[in-house]
């Protein structure tokens, strides 16, 4: 029991915070509603007023994970100035930091998205990719190559998650990831794919 104080209106938030802590400690297999109730100091049935079952908890975790990642990306965009390369690097570093610190949550998030992309998790993922779209630079008009734009965003996500995975598996040191992030973003911004993604077809 954590002894963390809560009131009637924020038990759901406390349970989600505790669930993130469990993910960091023991991964998704360690999650159970009963254990979360114990950690939050409530009766074992109390979490079911917010999550009808374990899957509902996992879905809520995925949605909140996308919301947290989106907030981190927005903070990075807000503090990086007007230069596109600087903004894009800032977003990339924020993305990788999140993926390293919450690797199990990141895996859960994209499993939920791959499972159909509907519901709160799908909506939160769509918001994230809308923000990433903005990080690519302004659209010159509504006739940009949408397929290239989508491919660019997916390449960005895959590359950054790959770098994070190298750190999480201890194949590279976290400090070494910075150089890879900068090199990857430089290559992506200079690519023909990025040009097609922001140019009318």
C-alpha positions in Angstrom: 0.0 0.0 0.0 1.4 3.3 -1.0 -0.6 5.5 1.3 -1.1 8.0 -1.4 -4.0 10.3 -0.5 -6.9 10.5 -2.9 -10.5 11.5 -2.9 -13.6 10.2 -4.7 -12.9 12.2 -7.8 -9.4 11.1 -8.6 -9.2 7.4 -7.9 -9.0 6.6 -11.6 -6.0 8.9 -12.0 -4.3 7.3 -9.0 -4.9 3.8 -10.4 -3.4 4.8 -13.7 -0.4 6.3 -12.1 0.1 3.1 -10.0 -0.3 1.1 -13.2 2.4 3.0 -14.9 4.7 2.4 -11.9 3.9 -1.4 -12.2 4.7 -1.3 -15.9 8.1 0.2 -15.1 8.8 -2.3 -12.4 7.6 -5.6 -13.9 5.9 -5.0 -17.3 2.4 -5.7 -18.4 2.3 -9.2 -16.9 2.5 -7.7 -13.4 -0.7 -5.7 -13.8 -3.8 -6.7 -12.0 -6.8 -4.7 -10.7 -6.5 -6.4 -7.3 -2.8 -5.4 -6.9 -3.6 -1.8 -8.0 -6.3 -1.7 -5.4 -3.8 -2.8 -2.8 -1.2 -0.2 -3.9 -3.8 2.6 -3.9 -5.1 1.5 -0.5 -8.7 0.8 -1.5 -10.9 -2.3 -1.5 -10.2 -4.9 -4.2 -13.5 -4.1 -5.9 -13.0 -0.3 -6.0 -11.1 -0.2 -9.3 -14.0 -1.9 -11.1 -16.0 1.3 -10.8 -13.5 2.8 -13.3 -12.3 -0.3 -15.2 -14.7 -3.2 -15.7 -11.9 -5.6 -16.3 -8.1 -5.8 -16.9 -8.5 -5.1 -20.6 -10.4 -1.9 -19.9 -7.4 -0.9 -17.7 -4.9 -1.7 -20.5 -7.0 0.3 -23.0 -7.1 3.3 -20.6 -3.4 3.0 -20.0 -2.7 3.1 -23.7 -4.9 6.2 -24.2 -3.2 8.0 -21.3 0.2 7.0 -22.7 -0.5 8.6 -26.0 -1.8 11.7 -24.2 1.4 11.9 -22.1 3.6 11.5 -25.2 1.6 14.1 -27.1 2.0 16.5 -24.2 5.8 15.9 -24.2 6.0 16.5 -28.0 4.0 19.7 -27.6 6.4 20.9 -24.9 9.3 20.2 -27.1 7.7 22.1 -30.0 6.9 25.0 -27.7 10.5 25.4 -26.5 12.4 24.9 -29.6 11.9 28.1 -31.6 11.0 28.6 -35.2 13.8 26.7 -37.0 12.4 23.5 -38.5 15.5 21.4 -37.9 15.7 22.5 -34.3 12.0 21.8 -33.7 12.2 18.4 -35.3 15.3 17.4 -33.3 13.6 18.5 -30.1 10.5 16.4 -30.9 12.7 13.4 -31.7 14.6 13.7 -28.4 11.3 14.0 -26.5 9.9 11.0 -28.3 13.0 8.8 -27.6 13.2 9.9 -23.9 9.5 8.8 -23.4 10.1 5.5 -25.3 13.1 4.7 -23.1 11.6 5.8 -19.8 8.3 4.0 -20.4 9.3 1.2 -22.8 6.6 -1.2 -21.6 3.9 1.5 -21.8 5.1 2.4 -25.3 4.7 -1.2 -26.4 1.3 -1.4 -24.9 0.3 1.8 -26.7 1.2 0.6 -30.1 -0.3 -2.8 -29.5 -3.6 -1.1 -28.8 -3.3 1.0 -31.9 -2.4 -2.0 -34.0 -5.5 -3.8 -32.6 -7.9 -1.7 -34.5 -7.1 1.9 -33.7 -10.6 2.6 -32.4 -11.8 3.9 -29.0 -9.9 6.3 -26.7 -6.5 4.8 -27.6 -7.1 5.3 -31.3 -8.3 8.8 -30.8 -5.3 9.7 -28.6 -2.9 8.1 -31.2 -4.5 10.2 -33.9 -3.9 13.3 -31.9 -0.3 12.4 -31.5 0.2 12.0 -35.2 -1.6 15.3 -35.9 0.9 17.0 -33.6 3.8 15.1 -35.4 2.3 16.3 -38.7 2.7 19.9 -37.5 6.3 19.3 -36.5 7.1 18.4 -40.2 6.5 22.0 -41.2 3.5 23.9 -42.7 1.5 22.4 -45.5 1.7 24.6 -48.6 -1.9 23.7 -49.5 -4.4 20.9 -49.2 -2.9 19.0 -52.2 0.2 17.5 -50.5 1.0 13.8 -51.1 -0.8 12.3 -48.1 0.7 8.9 -48.6 4.2 10.4 -48.4 3.3 12.5 -45.4 1.9 9.4 -43.6 4.9 7.4 -44.5 7.2 10.1 -43.2 5.5 10.2 -39.8 5.6 6.4 -39.6 9.2 6.3 -40.5 9.9 8.9 -37.8 8.1 6.9 -35.2 9.7 3.6 -36.2 13.2 5.2 -36.3 12.9 6.8 -32.9 11.4 3.7 -31.3 14.3 1.7 -32.8 16.8 4.0 -31.2 15.0 3.7 -27.9 15.0 -0.1 -28.2 18.8 -0.1 -28.6 19.1 1.8 -25.4 16.5 -0.3 -23.5 18.4 -3.5 -24.6 21.7 -1.9 -23.5 23.2 -2.3 -27.0 24.1 1.4 -26.8 24.4 3.9 -24.0 21.7 6.4 -23.5 24.2 9.2 -24.1 25.1 7.7 -27.5 21.5 7.9 -28.6 21.7 11.6 -28.9 24.1 11.4 -31.9 21.9 8.8 -33.6 18.8 10.9 -33.1 20.4 14.0 -34.6 21.8 12.0 -37.6 18.5 10.3 -38.2 16.5 13.6 -38.1 19.0 15.3 -40.4 18.7 12.4 -43.0 14.9 12.4 -42.8 14.6 16.2 -43.2 16.9 16.1 -46.2 15.1 13.1 -47.8 13.0 13.1 -51.0 10.2 11.6 -48.9 10.1 14.7 -46.7 10.1 16.9 -49.8 7.1 14.9 -51.3 5.4 15.1 -47.9 5.2 18.9 -47.9 4.9 19.5 -51.7 1.7 19.5 -53.7 1.3 16.4 -55.8 
